[in-house]
Amino acid sequence: MKFKAEIDVMPLDALLDPQGKAVSNSMSNIGLPEISGVRIGRHIRLFIDAETKNEAEIKTDEACKKLLSNQIMESFSFTVQEA
């Protein structure tokens, strides 16, 4: 079966996010002062060939831990569904 994983990788809350801070500070300049606390991360979509959804989730978790995120500085979350 083919599965699709949607992965979000974000900087840890305890760490500075200079890109997010720059965007957050610019919100008032474009007339949106009510928006603050912007954090910028990455969204990754990938496809997995697996026998079961559980197997696809295990493979996605492994890919995130080994390659797609730096667990010292980032957190990740994902969903897996049939493609």
PyMOL CGO cylinders between C-alpha atoms (Angstrom):
from pymol import cmd
from pymol.cgo import CYLINDER

trace = [
    CYLINDER, 0.00, 0.00, 0.00, 1.04, 3.59, -0.47, 0.3, 1, 1, 1, 1, 1, 1,
    CYLINDER, 1.04, 3.59, -0.47, 0.79, 6.11, 2.37, 0.3, 1, 1, 1, 1, 1, 1,
    CYLINDER, 0.79, 6.11, 2.37, 1.30, 9.85, 2.53, 0.3, 1, 1, 1, 1, 1, 1,
    CYLINDER, 1.30, 9.85, 2.53, 3.01, 11.48, 5.51, 0.3, 1, 1, 1, 1, 1, 1,
    CYLINDER, 3.01, 11.48, 5.51, 2.62, 15.18, 6.33, 0.3, 1, 1, 1, 1, 1, 1,
    CYLINDER, 2.62, 15.18, 6.33, 5.43, 16.30, 8.66, 0.3, 1, 1, 1, 1, 1, 1,
    CYLINDER, 5.43, 16.30, 8.66, 5.87, 19.59, 10.52, 0.3, 1, 1, 1, 1, 1, 1,
    CYLINDER, 5.87, 19.59, 10.52, 9.30, 20.45, 11.92, 0.3, 1, 1, 1, 1, 1, 1,
    CYLINDER, 9.30, 20.45, 11.92, 9.50, 23.43, 14.27, 0.3, 1, 1, 1, 1, 1, 1,
    CYLINDER, 9.50, 23.43, 14.27, 12.22, 25.03, 16.38, 0.3, 1, 1, 1, 1, 1, 1,
    CYLINDER, 12.22, 25.03, 16.38, 11.94, 24.13, 20.06, 0.3, 1, 1, 1, 1, 1, 1,
    CYLINDER, 11.94, 24.13, 20.06, 10.01, 26.73, 22.07, 0.3, 1, 1, 1, 1, 1, 1,
    CYLINDER, 10.01, 26.73, 22.07, 13.00, 27.30, 24.36, 0.3, 1, 1, 1, 1, 1, 1,
    CYLINDER, 13.00, 27.30, 24.36, 15.21, 28.35, 21.43, 0.3, 1, 1, 1, 1, 1, 1,
    CYLINDER, 15.21, 28.35, 21.43, 15.32, 31.65, 19.61, 0.3, 1, 1, 1, 1, 1, 1,
    CYLINDER, 15.32, 31.65, 19.61, 13.74, 31.78, 16.16, 0.3, 1, 1, 1, 1, 1, 1,
    CYLINDER, 13.74, 31.78, 16.16, 15.35, 34.81, 14.46, 0.3, 1, 1, 1, 1, 1, 1,
    CYLINDER, 15.35, 34.81, 14.46, 13.33, 34.40, 11.26, 0.3, 1, 1, 1, 1, 1, 1,
    CYLINDER, 13.33, 34.40, 11.26, 10.06, 34.14, 13.19, 0.3, 1, 1, 1, 1, 1, 1,
    CYLINDER, 10.06, 34.14, 13.19, 11.01, 37.14, 15.35, 0.3, 1, 1, 1, 1, 1, 1,
    CYLINDER, 11.01, 37.14, 15.35, 11.75, 39.26, 12.25, 0.3, 1, 1, 1, 1, 1, 1,
    CYLINDER, 11.75, 39.26, 12.25, 8.37, 38.35, 10.73, 0.3, 1, 1, 1, 1, 1, 1,
    CYLINDER, 8.37, 38.35, 10.73, 6.60, 38.94, 14.03, 0.3, 1, 1, 1, 1, 1, 1,
    CYLINDER, 6.60, 38.94, 14.03, 8.21, 42.38, 14.39, 0.3, 1, 1, 1, 1, 1, 1,
    CYLINDER, 8.21, 42.38, 14.39, 7.17, 43.28, 10.83, 0.3, 1, 1, 1, 1, 1, 1,
    CYLINDER, 7.17, 43.28, 10.83, 3.48, 42.53, 11.36, 0.3, 1, 1, 1, 1, 1, 1,
    CYLINDER, 3.48, 42.53, 11.36, 2.72, 46.00, 12.75, 0.3, 1, 1, 1, 1, 1, 1,
    CYLINDER, 2.72, 46.00, 12.75, 4.46, 47.54, 9.71, 0.3, 1, 1, 1, 1, 1, 1,
    CYLINDER, 4.46, 47.54, 9.71, 1.91, 45.88, 7.42, 0.3, 1, 1, 1, 1, 1, 1,
    CYLINDER, 1.91, 45.88, 7.42, -1.10, 46.78, 9.54, 0.3, 1, 1, 1, 1, 1, 1,
    CYLINDER, -1.10, 46.78, 9.54, -1.38, 43.57, 11.55, 0.3, 1, 1, 1, 1, 1, 1,
    CYLINDER, -1.38, 43.57, 11.55, -0.23, 44.52, 15.08, 0.3, 1, 1, 1, 1, 1, 1,
    CYLINDER, -0.23, 44.52, 15.08, -2.51, 41.90, 16.64, 0.3, 1, 1, 1, 1, 1, 1,
    CYLINDER, -2.51, 41.90, 16.64, -0.28, 39.08, 15.27, 0.3, 1, 1, 1, 1, 1, 1,
    CYLINDER, -0.28, 39.08, 15.27, 2.71, 38.14, 17.40, 0.3, 1, 1, 1, 1, 1, 1,
    CYLINDER, 2.71, 38.14, 17.40, 4.79, 35.16, 18.47, 0.3, 1, 1, 1, 1, 1, 1,
    CYLINDER, 4.79, 35.16, 18.47, 5.48, 33.94, 14.93, 0.3, 1, 1, 1, 1, 1, 1,
    CYLINDER, 5.48, 33.94, 14.93, 7.55, 30.72, 14.71, 0.3, 1, 1, 1, 1, 1, 1,
    CYLINDER, 7.55, 30.72, 14.71, 8.78, 29.50, 11.34, 0.3, 1, 1, 1, 1, 1, 1,
    CYLINDER, 8.78, 29.50, 11.34, 9.48, 25.85, 10.55, 0.3, 1, 1, 1, 1, 1, 1,
    CYLINDER, 9.48, 25.85, 10.55, 9.24, 23.41, 7.67, 0.3, 1, 1, 1, 1, 1, 1,
    CYLINDER, 9.24, 23.41, 7.67, 6.47, 21.28, 6.22, 0.3, 1, 1, 1, 1, 1, 1,
    CYLINDER, 6.47, 21.28, 6.22, 7.50, 18.05, 4.50, 0.3, 1, 1, 1, 1, 1, 1,
    CYLINDER, 7.50, 18.05, 4.50, 5.31, 15.66, 2.50, 0.3, 1, 1, 1, 1, 1, 1,
    CYLINDER, 5.31, 15.66, 2.50, 6.54, 12.21, 1.54, 0.3, 1, 1, 1, 1, 1, 1,
    CYLINDER, 6.54, 12.21, 1.54, 5.15, 8.91, 0.32, 0.3, 1, 1, 1, 1, 1, 1,
    CYLINDER, 5.15, 8.91, 0.32, 5.86, 5.52, 1.86, 0.3, 1, 1, 1, 1, 1, 1,
    CYLINDER, 5.86, 5.52, 1.86, 5.31, 2.02, 0.49, 0.3, 1, 1, 1, 1, 1, 1,
    CYLINDER, 5.31, 2.02, 0.49, 4.32, -0.13, 3.47, 0.3, 1, 1, 1, 1, 1, 1,
    CYLINDER, 4.32, -0.13, 3.47, 2.12, -3.08, 4.35, 0.3, 1, 1, 1, 1, 1, 1,
    CYLINDER, 2.12, -3.08, 4.35, 0.24, -1.25, 7.13, 0.3, 1, 1, 1, 1, 1, 1,
    CYLINDER, 0.24, -1.25, 7.13, -0.36, 2.25, 8.43, 0.3, 1, 1, 1, 1, 1, 1,
    CYLINDER, -0.36, 2.25, 8.43, 1.56, 1.37, 11.60, 0.3, 1, 1, 1, 1, 1, 1,
    CYLINDER, 1.56, 1.37, 11.60, 4.60, 0.36, 9.53, 0.3, 1, 1, 1, 1, 1, 1,
    CYLINDER, 4.60, 0.36, 9.53, 4.36, 3.63, 7.57, 0.3, 1, 1, 1, 1, 1, 1,
    CYLINDER, 4.36, 3.63, 7.57, 4.23, 5.58, 10.85, 0.3, 1, 1, 1, 1, 1, 1,
    CYLINDER, 4.23, 5.58, 10.85, 7.31, 3.76, 12.15, 0.3, 1, 1, 1, 1, 1, 1,
    CYLINDER, 7.31, 3.76, 12.15, 9.22, 4.54, 8.94, 0.3, 1, 1, 1, 1, 1, 1,
    CYLINDER, 9.22, 4.54, 8.94, 8.13, 8.20, 9.06, 0.3, 1, 1, 1, 1, 1, 1,
    CYLINDER, 8.13, 8.20, 9.06, 9.24, 8.51, 12.68, 0.3, 1, 1, 1, 1, 1, 1,
    CYLINDER, 9.24, 8.51, 12.68, 12.60, 6.96, 11.81, 0.3, 1, 1, 1, 1, 1, 1,
    CYLINDER, 12.60, 6.96, 11.81, 13.09, 9.35, 8.87, 0.3, 1, 1, 1, 1, 1, 1,
    CYLINDER, 13.09, 9.35, 8.87, 12.30, 12.33, 11.10, 0.3, 1, 1, 1, 1, 1, 1,
    CYLINDER, 12.30, 12.33, 11.10, 14.70, 11.23, 13.82, 0.3, 1, 1, 1, 1, 1, 1,
    CYLINDER, 14.70, 11.23, 13.82, 17.56, 10.26, 11.49, 0.3, 1, 1, 1, 1, 1, 1,
    CYLINDER, 17.56, 10.26, 11.49, 17.38, 12.93, 8.78, 0.3, 1, 1, 1, 1, 1, 1,
    CYLINDER, 17.38, 12.93, 8.78, 14.50, 15.38, 8.67, 0.3, 1, 1, 1, 1, 1, 1,
    CYLINDER, 14.50, 15.38, 8.67, 14.88, 17.05, 12.07, 0.3, 1, 1, 1, 1, 1, 1,
    CYLINDER, 14.88, 17.05, 12.07, 17.65, 18.00, 14.47, 0.3, 1, 1, 1, 1, 1, 1,
    CYLINDER, 17.65, 18.00, 14.47, 16.22, 16.79, 17.76, 0.3, 1, 1, 1, 1, 1, 1,
    CYLINDER, 16.22, 16.79, 17.76, 18.57, 19.03, 19.75, 0.3, 1, 1, 1, 1, 1, 1,
    CYLINDER, 18.57, 19.03, 19.75, 16.98, 22.15, 18.23, 0.3, 1, 1, 1, 1, 1, 1,
    CYLINDER, 16.98, 22.15, 18.23, 13.68, 21.02, 16.66, 0.3, 1, 1, 1, 1, 1, 1,
    CYLINDER, 13.68, 21.02, 16.66, 10.53, 19.07, 17.37, 0.3, 1, 1, 1, 1, 1, 1,
    CYLINDER, 10.53, 19.07, 17.37, 8.41, 17.26, 14.81, 0.3, 1, 1, 1, 1, 1, 1,
    CYLINDER, 8.41, 17.26, 14.81, 4.90, 15.95, 14.43, 0.3, 1, 1, 1, 1, 1, 1,
    CYLINDER, 4.90, 15.95, 14.43, 3.30, 14.02, 11.59, 0.3, 1, 1, 1, 1, 1, 1,
    CYLINDER, 3.30, 14.02, 11.59, 0.19, 12.38, 10.27, 0.3, 1, 1, 1, 1, 1, 1,
    CYLINDER, 0.19, 12.38, 10.27, 0.05, 9.37, 7.98, 0.3, 1, 1, 1, 1, 1, 1,
    CYLINDER, 0.05, 9.37, 7.98, -2.85, 8.42, 5.75, 0.3, 1, 1, 1, 1, 1, 1,
    CYLINDER, -2.85, 8.42, 5.75, -3.49, 6.23, 2.75, 0.3, 1, 1, 1, 1, 1, 1,
    CYLINDER, -3.49, 6.23, 2.75, -2.44, 7.93, -0.47, 0.3, 1, 1, 1, 1, 1, 1,
]
cmd.load_cgo(trace, "trace")
